[in-house]
Amino acid sequence: MAALCPAPPPCLRQVHNVVQTVHTQLAHVSQKPLQDILRRTLVQVARLYPQKVTTGLLQASPHCDSTARAMWRMLASEPCLVDDVLKTLLRVQREGARQRHCQRQGSCCRFLAVAGAMHEIFLVPSSQCCVQLLLDELFMAVVSQISFSLNDPQQGCCSCGSQSREAKPPPVHPIRSVVSATQALFHCLGGASLVEDIARQGAWDMLMSPETYHSGIATLTRVLWREAPACCTCVSEQAIRGLQAYQDIGIMTVFVELLDCTSFEQVDGHVLHVLQLHLQSESVVLRRMAVASLVTMSGRPEKAATLQGLLPEVTQRLQDDDCDIRTAALTVLANVLCLVDRQTAVPIALQLAKTLLPLFENESSYVRERSILLCRDAMEVAVSTHKKQMRKDVQRSLMPLFFHLHDNDHGVAQASREALLGAAKFLKQRQLRKLLETEQTWRVGECLLVENSSRVDEYLDQSLPYLQSPQEPLRKAAVTFIGLAGRQLRDGRQEKLQVIYKALQGKVNDDSLSVSSLAAQTLLILGAAVKKPPSRFRLQALCSRRGRTPALGNGWLCCWSCVPS
């Protein structure tokens, strides 16, 4: 065995040859005395050259066969070696990540070999103290391994072309080895009970799939935050460095989960640029995580103002197909719009005035409320300098805001009142402003018709879709308003009257008795108008059919349509 230990200082190849020889002999020697000699030889060489032995063993058995696993456990059992061995594995891991980024061959083998080595070392009880000291780096290492294993261009099948003499096993999907190493790491952190707790949350199964592994990593990160909060600041710092070097879903997941313990001074322009790219990514997962991170950052006033360069991309996400992304984008814009400089805010406000209207009808009451309040904020930003550019959009918002005064959700109804009041101030409609300030919302519909008589056709067109609203109060408000507006049509508008008459006929059989009854009454009154020109007398008749006496004052009419039912 003396021939195995060359006189110092040996070159890297010599040490690797020694490790290769020990690996080969251990696989074939059955006599215990000879095995003991080989083990002592490995340990002695490792004490002299721990880094070279570590890289030599990775090369000798990239697939981490049973002999290599036993050799890793031998090294891990020596307290004086564990630190050097783990740090060398981490260095090899980083080199593999760089090779992956450069799309070089061989990085798959590095990741699989390092994962196998770490798995064996984590299982040795005497190594756990050192594992705890390096926990932040080791956690980020397995996160990187998971991401790479599921996104490898070789579809995960690692067939290493090394010069190792070990028998080549069938192609191995590296994710299984990586997940085993991750389980061993968390076993070091909290024992078998912690591993079982993570299993109950479904994280181990999530890690096996490219579609769900980010959710598994998110679960692991939250568990790490719960079990070892002291190391999470370092983990966050490593995630930020990783974002600066690579665009990786796993690293991005860790970054988002640990934002609460992140020093935002480290979130520099490069990281914001990465987030900007992710906002435009084809991956819904990356878009969702990018905007989620901005929600957290925008909630910190000291950081919110620095996000102004991302507002155009965030505004585009209001039209995203994913509801969670649209909701988060609304939150970011609401947090940031009033904090950034006017030069940045005004173009965004002008764009929002056009973009937000469809969100008023979103099925989510939260989205409706936030979009309406953001519309109010946008009007306030533009009112002093860009009224002319926004005027048409504000006028277009009046009807949706009016109808959502009747929204089932109290928060949406209140937001609509605030936004409609802002629109009244913007357009200088004093009577409308007075009604809203005194909370006489039942008189708003008639006021809109009187103060904007030239826009009756437009208002009718905007009202018709609300007949199909899933909310009964909105359908009822639409029937009432259409009845009043139909009476305002001038001579010769029989074709338009026919359109609204047909639309109201469809509501006679509405599921709601109050809506169907109101539609039938309105049709009776409008039916005569299809043949006869409208008159002021018939408008009063429409009011009297409900047993209400129209009140005239200040040049506008208040009738039953404005009185709450």
Salt bridges, closest charged atoms under 4 A:
ASP36 OD2 - LYS32 NZ 3.10
ASP36 OD1 - ARG39 NH1 3.04
ASP65 OD1 - HIS23 NE2 3.16
GLU78 OE1 - ARG47 NH2 2.87
ASP83 OD2 - LYS87 NZ 3.13
GLU95 OE2 - ARG91 NH1 3.10
GLU95 OE1 - ARG110 NH1 3.58
GLU120 OE2 - ARG69 NE 3.96
GLU120 OE1 - ARG73 NH1 2.58
GLU120 OE2 - HIS119 ND1 3.02
GLU137 OE1 - ARG94 NH1 3.64
ASP197 OD1 - ARG200 NH2 3.85
ASP197 OD2 - ARG226 NH2 3.29
GLU227 OE2 - ARG226 NE 2.98
ASP248 OD2 - ARG100 NH1 3.13
GLU257 OE2 - ARG222 NH1 3.20
ASP320 OD2 - ARG287 NE 2.78
ASP320 OD2 - ARG317 NE 2.80
ASP322 OD1 - ARG288 NH2 2.43
GLU361 OE1 - HIS404 NE2 2.93
ASP377 OD1 - ARG376 NH2 3.01
ASP393 OD2 - LYS354 NZ 3.11
ASP393 OD1 - ARG396 NH1 2.72
ASP407 OD1 - ARG368 NH2 3.10
ASP407 OD2 - HIS404 ND1 2.89
GLU418 OE1 - ARG376 NH1 2.57
GLU437 OE2 - ARG433 NE 3.01
ASP457 OD2 - ARG493 NH2 2.65
GLU458 OE1 - ARG455 NH2 2.80
ASP461 OD1 - LYS496 NZ 2.47
ASP510 OD1 - ARG475 NH2 2.95
ASP510 OD2 - LYS507 NZ 2.91
